[in-house]
């Protein structure tokens, strides 16, 4: 999803995990998404499940694209890797705190 030209959510396939990267508003986006998912009554493989059955955990990370004095492709790659690692750490912190969390 893009919000103001900034990627604010990037979904990883497998399990109920999600990663969120981007602007500071992403925390609220993640909380809103978590709430919507929890309130949804999913139908999976033709079987209906009650609301509250499906939940997500999210890790939120932010980056300042203006932080580089002289932007380069290498700096962008390094920042992207650092952002991904930060979001990954936040995701596992959320999962360690229990199901259906945002960290």
Kinemage of the C-alpha trace (Angstrom):
@kinemage 1
@onewidth
@group {chain A} dominant
@subgroup {mainchain}
@vectorlist {calphas} color= white
{ca unk a 1} P 0.000 0.000 0.000
{ca unk a 2} L 1.237 3.497 -0.761
{ca unk a 3} L 0.371 6.525 1.316
{ca unk a 4} L 1.679 9.845 0.060
{ca unk a 5} L 4.184 8.034 -2.161
{ca unk a 6} L 5.694 6.137 0.798
{ca unk a 7} L 5.373 2.383 1.080
{ca unk a 8} L 3.712 1.775 4.429
{ca unk a 9} L 3.033 -1.954 4.323
{ca unk a 10} L 4.812 -4.925 2.884
{ca unk a 11} L 3.245 -8.338 3.355
{ca unk a 12} L 5.339 -11.456 3.798
{ca unk a 13} L 3.726 -14.686 2.711
{ca unk a 14} L 3.406 -17.600 5.088
{ca unk a 15} L 1.707 -17.755 8.443
{ca unk a 16} L -0.120 -14.811 9.948
{ca unk a 17} L 2.899 -12.530 9.907
{ca unk a 18} L 3.042 -9.036 8.481
{ca unk a 19} L 5.737 -6.424 8.196
{ca unk a 20} L 5.109 -2.718 8.110
{ca unk a 21} L 7.727 -0.224 6.976
{ca unk a 22} L 7.541 3.493 6.353
{ca unk a 23} L 6.115 6.673 7.796
{ca unk a 24} L 5.339 7.332 11.464
{ca unk a 25} L 1.627 6.964 10.727
{ca unk a 26} L 2.305 3.287 10.049
{ca unk a 27} L 1.755 2.384 13.700
{ca unk a 28} L -1.840 3.599 13.486
{ca unk a 29} L -2.243 1.887 10.114
{ca unk a 30} L -1.011 -1.378 11.656
{ca unk a 31} L -3.338 -1.003 14.654
{ca unk a 32} L -6.292 -0.311 12.343
{ca unk a 33} L -5.425 -3.316 10.180
{ca unk a 34} L -5.046 -5.511 13.263
{ca unk a 35} L -8.502 -4.423 14.451
{ca unk a 36} L -10.141 -5.050 11.060
{ca unk a 37} L -8.596 -8.512 10.782
{ca unk a 38} L -9.729 -9.419 14.291
{ca unk a 39} L -13.305 -8.280 13.556
{ca unk a 40} L -13.435 -10.225 10.276
{ca unk a 41} L -15.251 -13.556 10.116
{ca unk a 42} L -13.054 -15.372 7.570
{ca unk a 43} L -14.073 -18.163 5.235
{ca unk a 44} L -11.056 -20.383 4.642
{ca unk a 45} L -11.211 -23.395 2.333
{ca unk a 46} L -14.990 -23.093 2.344
{ca unk a 47} L -15.242 -23.205 6.147
{ca unk a 48} L -16.661 -20.211 8.028
{ca unk a 49} L -14.861 -19.117 11.185
{ca unk a 50} L -16.203 -16.664 13.782
{ca unk a 51} L -14.850 -13.143 14.137
{ca unk a 52} L -11.880 -13.092 16.487
{ca unk a 53} L -10.422 -16.307 15.057
{ca unk a 54} L -7.911 -14.603 12.769
{ca unk a 55} L -5.301 -12.201 14.160
{ca unk a 56} L -2.054 -10.565 13.070
{ca unk a 57} L 1.111 -9.325 14.694
{ca unk a 58} L 2.976 -6.405 13.129
{ca unk a 59} L 6.434 -4.899 13.476
{ca unk a 60} L 6.727 -1.200 12.686
{ca unk a 61} L 9.925 0.495 11.522
{ca unk a 62} L 10.575 3.973 10.158
{ca unk a 63} L 13.317 5.596 8.133
{ca unk a 64} L 14.184 9.150 7.219
{ca unk a 65} L 14.899 9.318 3.477
{ca unk a 66} L 16.512 12.755 3.966
{ca unk a 67} L 19.137 11.339 6.358
{ca unk a 68} L 21.720 10.722 3.624
{ca unk a 69} L 24.029 13.659 2.943
{ca unk a 70} L 24.735 12.351 -0.555
{ca unk a 71} L 22.159 9.839 -1.753
{ca unk a 72} L 23.428 6.851 -3.683
{ca unk a 73} L 22.126 3.458 -4.706
{ca unk a 74} L 24.464 1.797 -2.172
{ca unk a 75} L 23.195 4.008 0.659
{ca unk a 76} L 19.609 3.218 -0.313
{ca unk a 77} L 20.342 -0.506 -0.233
{ca unk a 78} L 22.024 -0.280 3.186
{ca unk a 79} L 19.133 1.787 4.561
{ca unk a 80} L 16.617 -0.668 3.097
{ca unk a 81} L 18.371 -3.624 4.711
{ca unk a 82} L 18.540 -1.800 8.058
{ca unk a 83} L 14.868 -0.866 7.816
{ca unk a 84} L 13.901 -4.445 6.977
{ca unk a 85} L 15.925 -5.777 9.928
{ca unk a 86} L 14.386 -3.214 12.258
{ca unk a 87} L 10.864 -4.153 11.123
{ca unk a 88} L 11.712 -7.837 11.476
{ca unk a 89} L 12.968 -7.302 15.047
{ca unk a 90} L 9.824 -5.322 15.879
{ca unk a 91} L 7.659 -8.100 14.426
{ca unk a 92} L 9.276 -10.720 16.647
{ca unk a 93} L 8.990 -8.392 19.668
{ca unk a 94} L 5.262 -8.086 18.921
{ca unk a 95} L 4.916 -11.862 18.634
{ca unk a 96} L 6.874 -12.380 21.878
{ca unk a 97} L 4.418 -10.055 23.650
{ca unk a 98} L 1.538 -12.308 22.578
{ca unk a 99} L -0.813 -12.743 19.651
{ca unk a 100} L -2.482 -9.830 17.913
{ca unk a 101} L 0.090 -7.153 18.780
{ca unk a 102} L 1.844 -4.224 17.149
{ca unk a 103} L 5.373 -3.264 18.189
